[in-house]
Amino acid sequence: QVQLVESGGGSVQAGGSLRLSCAASGRTFSNYAMGWFRQAPGKEREFVTAISWSGGRTNYASSAEGRFTISRDSAKNTVYLQMNNLKPEDTAVYYCAVDRGSPWIPYGLSTKYDVWGQGTQVTVSS
């Protein structure tokens, strides 16, 4: 069974950067597509970015394109989210998730993901 633990959240000023990490337990981590989602207070959870099992395919929400980068290190069982030029509207709890059903395709639908981490808070001040 896969378990996920996010880290790296914090408080930054607008224009700053953060790198989130998602450490996965389980030998088959490298077989799965992974995604990052976020949820701001009073809003629904939304897709941020995802990466295929090999890292060869990525998918970004328009809000993340050009500012955020997803990557994975299968040797470390870890997925990263590098966030640059952060904006106050990026403030949210960020979750990583595993899609065990579609390793080749980094879907943007939260319903495709069946294992979730506990989340890490990102706060961006203006």
C-alpha positions as CSV (number, residue, x, y, z in Angstrom):
1,Q,0.0,0.0,0.0
2,V,1.2,3.5,-0.9
3,Q,1.4,6.2,1.7
4,L,2.2,9.8,0.9
5,V,3.8,12.5,3.1
6,E,4.1,16.1,1.8
7,S,6.6,18.7,3.2
8,G,8.1,22.0,2.2
9,G,5.1,24.3,2.7
10,G,5.4,27.6,4.4
11,S,4.9,31.3,4.2
12,V,6.5,33.4,1.5
13,Q,6.1,36.8,0.0
14,A,4.7,37.3,-3.5
15,G,7.4,36.6,-6.0
16,G,9.1,34.1,-3.8
17,S,9.7,30.4,-4.3
18,L,9.0,27.1,-2.5
19,R,9.7,23.5,-3.3
20,L,7.2,20.9,-2.1
21,S,8.2,17.3,-1.6
22,C,6.0,14.2,-1.5
23,A,7.6,11.2,-0.1
24,A,6.0,7.9,-1.0
25,S,6.3,4.6,0.8
26,G,5.9,1.3,-1.1
27,R,8.1,-0.5,-3.6
28,T,5.8,0.2,-6.6
29,F,5.9,4.0,-6.4
30,S,7.7,4.3,-9.7
31,N,4.8,2.5,-11.4
32,Y,2.3,5.3,-10.8
33,A,1.4,8.6,-12.1
34,M,1.5,11.3,-9.5
35,G,-0.3,14.6,-9.1
36,W,-0.4,17.8,-7.1
37,F,-3.7,19.5,-6.2
38,R,-4.6,22.4,-3.9
39,Q,-7.5,23.6,-1.9
40,A,-8.0,27.2,-0.8
41,P,-10.4,28.1,2.0
42,G,-13.9,28.0,0.8
43,K,-13.0,26.6,-2.5
44,E,-13.0,23.2,-4.2
45,R,-9.9,21.2,-4.6
46,E,-8.3,22.0,-7.9
47,F,-5.7,20.4,-10.1
48,V,-2.2,21.9,-10.2
49,T,0.0,19.5,-12.1
50,A,0.7,15.8,-12.7
51,I,3.5,13.6,-14.0
52,S,3.5,10.1,-15.6
53,W,5.2,7.1,-14.1
54,S,8.3,7.6,-16.2
55,G,8.4,11.4,-15.9
56,G,8.1,11.6,-19.6
57,R,4.7,13.3,-19.6
58,T,3.5,16.2,-17.6
59,N,0.3,18.2,-17.3
60,Y,-0.2,21.6,-15.9
61,A,-3.1,23.8,-15.0
62,S,-3.1,27.1,-16.7
63,S,-2.5,28.8,-13.4
64,A,0.7,26.8,-12.9
65,E,2.1,26.8,-16.4
66,G,5.4,28.6,-16.7
67,R,5.7,29.1,-12.9
68,F,5.6,25.6,-11.4
69,T,7.6,22.5,-12.3
70,I,6.8,18.9,-11.3
71,S,9.5,16.3,-11.2
72,R,10.1,12.9,-9.7
73,D,13.0,10.9,-8.3
74,S,12.1,7.3,-8.3
75,A,15.3,6.3,-6.5
76,K,14.1,8.5,-3.6
77,N,10.4,7.7,-4.0
78,T,9.7,11.4,-4.1
79,V,7.8,13.8,-6.3
80,Y,8.6,17.5,-6.2
81,L,6.7,20.7,-7.0
82,Q,9.0,23.6,-7.6
83,M,6.9,26.8,-7.3
84,N,8.4,30.1,-8.5
85,N,7.0,33.6,-8.7
86,L,4.3,32.8,-6.2
87,K,1.2,34.9,-6.0
88,P,-1.3,35.4,-3.1
89,E,-3.8,33.4,-5.1
90,D,-1.5,30.4,-4.8
91,T,-2.3,30.3,-1.1
92,A,-3.8,26.9,-0.3
93,V,-3.2,23.5,1.2
94,Y,-1.3,21.4,-1.4
95,Y,-1.9,17.7,-1.7
96,C,0.0,15.1,-3.6
97,A,-1.8,12.0,-4.9
98,V,-1.3,8.7,-6.7
99,D,-3.1,7.5,-9.7
100,R,-2.7,3.7,-9.7
101,G,-4.9,3.1,-12.7
102,S,-3.3,5.2,-15.4
103,P,0.5,5.2,-15.1
104,W,1.1,6.6,-18.6
105,I,-1.3,9.6,-18.5
106,P,-1.0,12.5,-16.0
107,Y,-4.6,13.2,-15.6
108,G,-6.0,16.4,-14.1
109,L,-9.1,14.9,-12.6
110,S,-9.0,14.4,-8.9
111,T,-11.3,11.4,-9.2
112,K,-8.6,9.4,-11.0
113,Y,-6.4,9.6,-7.9
114,D,-7.0,7.1,-5.2
115,V,-4.3,7.7,-2.6
116,W,-3.8,11.2,-1.0
117,G,-1.3,12.8,1.4
118,Q,-2.3,14.9,4.3
119,G,-1.4,18.2,2.7
120,T,1.0,21.0,3.4
121,Q,0.0,24.7,3.8
122,V,1.4,27.3,1.4
123,T,0.7,30.9,2.3
124,V,1.8,33.7,0.0
125,S,1.5,37.3,1.2
126,S,1.3,40.4,-0.9
